[in-house]
């Protein structure tokens, strides 16, 4: 049964569907961040759109699979960033939603799309070629991004400042937990 599911996940029609869904989500994500990108100094702009950059990385991974190639480096970055930012967005939305007594419809769309980011990269764990030794690059990427976000104020806009200190504390913790999870999911060495 597991082999049937994996074969379906790697089938070309399903990969093309996933590619276009992620491509559209990535484009919309950059559109979503347009005002924050405009309000941010140009040299920090790369650090603003965390989620669309993450989904864009997975889109590239899918495209490589479609042309029968792979990039362990892109697979690793895609996995750690999609897990981290997918969970981060859901956590922040739920935090405000619980405090406010409900979650708006637009935020449910964000929960579903960001939750899907984390789930899809975990579903494809079987197809990745990278081993845990590449994770040091992911650690630098995530933790430097956290540093820039909360030292220079480049983090995604929050609804308000009520939970800023909580988000500031839990964001690097989530980076570390993400790296540990991926280290547990990846084999110590790959032969293929």
N, C-alpha and C positions, 0 to 999 in steps of 0.2 A: 504494500500500500504506500509506504514511504517513497519507494522508487517511482511509483505512478505520479505522486504529488510533485516530486522533484522534476520528473520529465515534463509535466505540465508547466511548472514554473519556468523551465528553460526552453519551452517551445517558442518558436519564432513568433507566431501570432500573439502569444501572451506577452512576450518581451516587447514587441512593437506597441501593444496597448499600454504597457507599463512605461515605456519610453515616452510616449506622447502625453500620458497623464502627468508624469514627472516634469516633462518639458513645460507643459502649460502651467503647472504649479510653480515651477521656478520663475517663469516669466511673470506670473501674477505676484509672486513673492517680492521680486524686485520692484514691481509697480507699487506694492503695498508700502515698501520702505522709501519711496521716492522723496517724501518730504524730509525724512530724517537724513537721507543722503544729501539733499540740498542744504540742510542746516548744519552739516558737518564739514569740517575742513577737508579738502580734497585728499590729503595724505592719510586720513583715517577712514576714508570711504570703504576700503576693502573690508574693514572690521564691522561695518554697520549691518549688512544683510546676512546674518548668520544662517537662518533657515533656508532662504533661497540658494545660498552658496552650497549648503549641504545637499539639498535636493538636486542641484545642478551637478554636483560630483557624482551622485548616484545615476543621474541621467547619462553622464559620460561613461560610467561603468557599464550600463545597459547597452549603450551604443557600441562599445568595444566588444561585448559578448555577441551582439548582432553581426559584427564583422569578423567574428571568430578570433578575437584577440583578448588580451587581459592586461591589467596593470595592477599588480599587488599593492603598489603605493596608493593609487586612486581608490582601490577597494577598501584599504585600511582607513584612509581619510574619510571616505564616504560612510563607512560603518560607524566610526566614533562620532562624527559630527551629527549624523542623522539621529543616532540614539540620544546623544546629549541634548540637542536642540529640540528634538521632538518631545522628549520628556520635560525639558525646561518650559516650553510654551504651555503644555498641558498643566504642569504644576502651577505656573503663575496664574493662568486663567482660572483654575479651580480655587486657588487661594483667594483671589478677588471675588469669585462667584460665591463662595461660602460666606465670606464676610458681608457681601452685599445682599445675600438671600436669593440669589439666582444668577443664571448665566444667560446672556443675550444670545439670540439666534446666530448672529455673526460670529460670536465667540465659540459656539458649538461647531461651526464650520471649521474654525481654526483648530479646535480640539481634534476633530476627525482627521483633518489633513496632517497635523503634526504627529498625532498618534500613529497614523499610517506610515509616516517617515521612519519612525523607530521600528515599527513592526516589520516593514518590508525588508530593511537591511538585515534584520535578524533572521527572517525567513530564508534569505539567500546565503546564510553563513556557510552552507554546504558547498557553494560554488566558488567561494573566494580562494585565491591562491596564496594569500599572505599568511605568514606565521607571526607569532606574538613578538618576535624581535623587531618588527617594524613599528611597534607601538610607541617607542620613544619619540618618533616623529609626531605621532598623534598627540602625545602628551605635551610636547612643545607647542603645537598648534593650539590645542584647547586652553592650556594654562596661560599662554601669552595673550590669547584673545580675552580671557577672563581678566587678566591684568589691565589690558587696554580698556576694556568695558567699564571697569569699576574704579580705575585710577584716573582715567581721562574722560569718563562719562559717555562712552560710546555705546553703552548697552542699549538694547531695544527699549523704546519708550514704554513706560509702565502706565497703568491707568491713573495712578497718583503715587505719592511718596509713602503711603502708609506702610508698605511692606518692603521698602527699599533695603533696609539693613538686613532683613531676612533673605531677600534675593541675593544681595551682595555676599552673604555668608554661604548660602546653599549652592550658588552657581559653581564655585571651584570644587565644592564637595561632590557635586554631580559629575564634574569632569573626572575626578578621581574614581568615583564609582563606575562611571562608564568605561574607563580604561581597564579597571579590574574585571568588569563583566566581559569585555572583549577578550582580555587575556585568558579568561576561563573558557570562552567559547572557541578560541583558536587553538589548533594543535601546536605542540612544541616545535615540530618540524614537519614540513610537507615534502613528499617525495615527487609529487607531480607538478 
